[in-house]
Amino acid sequence: MDDQILSTINQIVAVQGGVAEWRDNQSLEVLLPPKIASALKVEELVTFTTSVDANESSYFVTYNSDVLSRLEGLLDNNGYTASYRIKYDGYLKKNGFEKLVAETLCPQNGLIRVQNAAPAITPYVLFNVDYTAEASDKRLGMVSFWLNGITGVTGIDLGDALLWTVDRRNPPSIEDGIAINYPELLQIGSQHSEQLIERELIPWRQKNTRQLQRDEKRITEYYQDIIKEIKAKIKKRKLEGEELSREKNRIDATKLELKRKIKDLYERSSIQVTASLHSALIVWLQTVHINCQLIRKKQKRDVVAVWNPYHKQVEPLRCSKSNHPVKSFYLSDESASIVCPTVWQS
C-alpha cells in the first residue's frame, strides 16, 4: 500500500512538470517547479517517504497527509493532463508568407498585412470531454478536439505531427514554456464541446421528438374519446340538473388529466445533458508565428497567424464573438475585431 502512495505522487509530479526518482521502495526524491512547490508548501527539492523511520530531511506521507490532498487538488484544477514536445528538424522559413496569408485569410471589408515572421513554440491542447445524456434512457459519449493554445482556434489539424514518436521530447519547463491563458482556453473549449455534443445528440433528439409526437397523439386521442363518450351520454339521456353538472365536471376533470399527462410526457422526454473534462493532452510544436496587422478604415489591430510545418498551412483565425475558426471574415469598425460572416449578417 505504501508504494501506491508514492506511485501516485510520482505520476502527479510528472503531470505538473516535475522530476521524480526512486531512492528505495519507500522513498521518492522529487524536484518540483517553484510554483508547484509553493502551492504544495514544500521545498523545491524534497524527499517523500512512507517509512516511519525517516530522517528530518524527508517528508513523511500517508493517505491522510495534507501534502497528498494538495497534490490531488492540483489534479482537480487541471484534470488528467499529459504533455510533451515534438522536435522539428526541418527548415522553417522566416519569409515569403505574404502570398500564403493573402490566399488563406481574407478580410471582406479591410486589409491584412504581414509584418514579420519567426519560428516559435505553439502549444496545442487536445480536449477529451465525456458526457451523459438522460431522458427515457441514457447515452454516454465523448467528444475530442484540438485547440491552438495561442490563437484559441478549435478543430485544428496537426497534420502528421503525432506520427513523429521518435522526436518526442520533454515539455518546456514552467519557466521556459509559453504562457497559456487557461481560463480563456477552458471557456472556448467548453463552448466548442457543447456544440460537438449537441451535434452528436441530434439523431437521438430527433428520434425522441418523433416518439414524443406519437405518444402525445395517442394520449390525446384516448382522452378525447372519453370526452366524446361523456358528451354522447349527456345527449342520449338528455341529462339535466345535478346529473348534467356531474358529467360536465367529469369532462373538466378529464381535460385537466390530459394536460397533466402531456406535461408529464414532455418532462420525461426532455434530455438532460451533463459533461466534464475527462483528460487533456498538450503537445508543444515548433511552428512559425506570422505577425500580421488588420486594417479597417482608421482602426488597426495586431494578430498572430500560425503556420504549421506538419501540414504546411496557415491556420484560421478566431471570431471574437462566436469563437468559430474563420478564414473569410469581417472587421468591426470600432476595433478591427474579427467577426465571422454569420454573426456579421445577423
PyMOL commands that set and color helices and strands:
alter all, ss='L'
color gray80, all
select helices_A, chain A and resi 2-15+34-40+66-78+98-104+161-163+165-167+182-237+241-269+341-345
alter helices_A, ss='H'
color red, helices_A
select strands_A, chain A and resi 19-24+27-31+45-49+58-60+80-86+106-107+111-134+138-148+168-169+272-296+299-308+313-314+317-318+325-326+328-331+338-339
alter strands_A, ss='S'
color yellow, strands_A
deselect
rebuild
show_as cartoon
